[in-house]
Amino acid sequence: MTTGTTFVHVMERVAQVFEVVAVALLLAGLAWSLVLAGWIWVRRRAGHRAFLALRETFGGTLLLGVEVLVAADLVRTIAIEPSLENVAVLGLIVVIRTFLSFSLEVEIEGVPPWRRALVNGGTRTVRAARRGLADPAEPRNDV
């Protein structure tokens, strides 16, 4: 085994680790979203609030998962086989995932990203959890 082959092998494993992390994040985020929505639905008897919490928490998880998957694609394209064709394919993947992320953000927030403060997926998840756990009689100050 040459040094180049070893490097390519290690980078392929690094990309696979990113992909496994992304899948784990998606599964954990789905589980958390379902638990939170179920808790809100059972405890508060608020189906609409439960749905919104599910949508926001899992939407934030999807955004985070997409970002990690883009990192895996970057490692795979740049470090393993940096050909012009692979860079073009990576560019297309990034464009598709960017459109997907943009669509998810607009769906979750209800406004385009330039119309609100920048918030990452983790912050969205925490904010949705706080909204779902808050006492409905208390005034909201996070709007």
Secondary structure as a PSIPRED ss2 file (coil, helix, strand):
# PSIPRED VFORMAT (PSIPRED V4.0)

   1 M C   1.000  0.000  0.000
   2 T C   1.000  0.000  0.000
   3 T H   0.000  1.000  0.000
   4 G H   0.000  1.000  0.000
   5 T H   0.000  1.000  0.000
   6 T H   0.000  1.000  0.000
   7 F H   0.000  1.000  0.000
   8 V H   0.000  1.000  0.000
   9 H H   0.000  1.000  0.000
  10 V H   0.000  1.000  0.000
  11 M H   0.000  1.000  0.000
  12 E H   0.000  1.000  0.000
  13 R H   0.000  1.000  0.000
  14 V H   0.000  1.000  0.000
  15 A H   0.000  1.000  0.000
  16 Q H   0.000  1.000  0.000
  17 V H   0.000  1.000  0.000
  18 F H   0.000  1.000  0.000
  19 E H   0.000  1.000  0.000
  20 V H   0.000  1.000  0.000
  21 V H   0.000  1.000  0.000
  22 A H   0.000  1.000  0.000
  23 V H   0.000  1.000  0.000
  24 A H   0.000  1.000  0.000
  25 L H   0.000  1.000  0.000
  26 L H   0.000  1.000  0.000
  27 L H   0.000  1.000  0.000
  28 A H   0.000  1.000  0.000
  29 G H   0.000  1.000  0.000
  30 L H   0.000  1.000  0.000
  31 A H   0.000  1.000  0.000
  32 W H   0.000  1.000  0.000
  33 S H   0.000  1.000  0.000
  34 L H   0.000  1.000  0.000
  35 V H   0.000  1.000  0.000
  36 L H   0.000  1.000  0.000
  37 A H   0.000  1.000  0.000
  38 G H   0.000  1.000  0.000
  39 W H   0.000  1.000  0.000
  40 I H   0.000  1.000  0.000
  41 W H   0.000  1.000  0.000
  42 V H   0.000  1.000  0.000
  43 R H   0.000  1.000  0.000
  44 R H   0.000  1.000  0.000
  45 R C   1.000  0.000  0.000
  46 A C   1.000  0.000  0.000
  47 G H   0.000  1.000  0.000
  48 H H   0.000  1.000  0.000
  49 R H   0.000  1.000  0.000
  50 A H   0.000  1.000  0.000
  51 F H   0.000  1.000  0.000
  52 L H   0.000  1.000  0.000
  53 A H   0.000  1.000  0.000
  54 L H   0.000  1.000  0.000
  55 R H   0.000  1.000  0.000
  56 E H   0.000  1.000  0.000
  57 T H   0.000  1.000  0.000
  58 F H   0.000  1.000  0.000
  59 G H   0.000  1.000  0.000
  60 G H   0.000  1.000  0.000
  61 T H   0.000  1.000  0.000
  62 L H   0.000  1.000  0.000
  63 L H   0.000  1.000  0.000
  64 L H   0.000  1.000  0.000
  65 G H   0.000  1.000  0.000
  66 V H   0.000  1.000  0.000
  67 E H   0.000  1.000  0.000
  68 V H   0.000  1.000  0.000
  69 L H   0.000  1.000  0.000
  70 V H   0.000  1.000  0.000
  71 A H   0.000  1.000  0.000
  72 A H   0.000  1.000  0.000
  73 D H   0.000  1.000  0.000
  74 L H   0.000  1.000  0.000
  75 V H   0.000  1.000  0.000
  76 R H   0.000  1.000  0.000
  77 T H   0.000  1.000  0.000
  78 I H   0.000  1.000  0.000
  79 A H   0.000  1.000  0.000
  80 I H   0.000  1.000  0.000
  81 E C   1.000  0.000  0.000
  82 P C   1.000  0.000  0.000
  83 S C   1.000  0.000  0.000
  84 L H   0.000  1.000  0.000
  85 E H   0.000  1.000  0.000
  86 N H   0.000  1.000  0.000
  87 V H   0.000  1.000  0.000
  88 A H   0.000  1.000  0.000
  89 V H   0.000  1.000  0.000
  90 L H   0.000  1.000  0.000
  91 G H   0.000  1.000  0.000
  92 L H   0.000  1.000  0.000
  93 I H   0.000  1.000  0.000
  94 V H   0.000  1.000  0.000
  95 V H   0.000  1.000  0.000
  96 I H   0.000  1.000  0.000
  97 R H   0.000  1.000  0.000
  98 T H   0.000  1.000  0.000
  99 F H   0.000  1.000  0.000
 100 L H   0.000  1.000  0.000
 101 S H   0.000  1.000  0.000
 102 F H   0.000  1.000  0.000
 103 S H   0.000  1.000  0.000
 104 L H   0.000  1.000  0.000
 105 E H   0.000  1.000  0.000
 106 V H   0.000  1.000  0.000
 107 E H   0.000  1.000  0.000
 108 I H   0.000  1.000  0.000
 109 E H   0.000  1.000  0.000
 110 G C   1.000  0.000  0.000
 111 V C   1.000  0.000  0.000
 112 P C   1.000  0.000  0.000
 113 P H   0.000  1.000  0.000
 114 W H   0.000  1.000  0.000
 115 R H   0.000  1.000  0.000
 116 R C   1.000  0.000  0.000
 117 A C   1.000  0.000  0.000
 118 L C   1.000  0.000  0.000
 119 V C   1.000  0.000  0.000
 120 N C   1.000  0.000  0.000
 121 G H   0.000  1.000  0.000
 122 G H   0.000  1.000  0.000
 123 T H   0.000  1.000  0.000
 124 R H   0.000  1.000  0.000
 125 T H   0.000  1.000  0.000
 126 V H   0.000  1.000  0.000
 127 R H   0.000  1.000  0.000
 128 A H   0.000  1.000  0.000
 129 A H   0.000  1.000  0.000
 130 R H   0.000  1.000  0.000
 131 R H   0.000  1.000  0.000
 132 G H   0.000  1.000  0.000
 133 L H   0.000  1.000  0.000
 134 A C   1.000  0.000  0.000
 135 D C   1.000  0.000  0.000
 136 P C   1.000  0.000  0.000
 137 A C   1.000  0.000  0.000
 138 E C   1.000  0.000  0.000
 139 P C   1.000  0.000  0.000
 140 R C   1.000  0.000  0.000
 141 N C   1.000  0.000  0.000
 142 D C   1.000  0.000  0.000
 143 V C   1.000  0.000  0.000
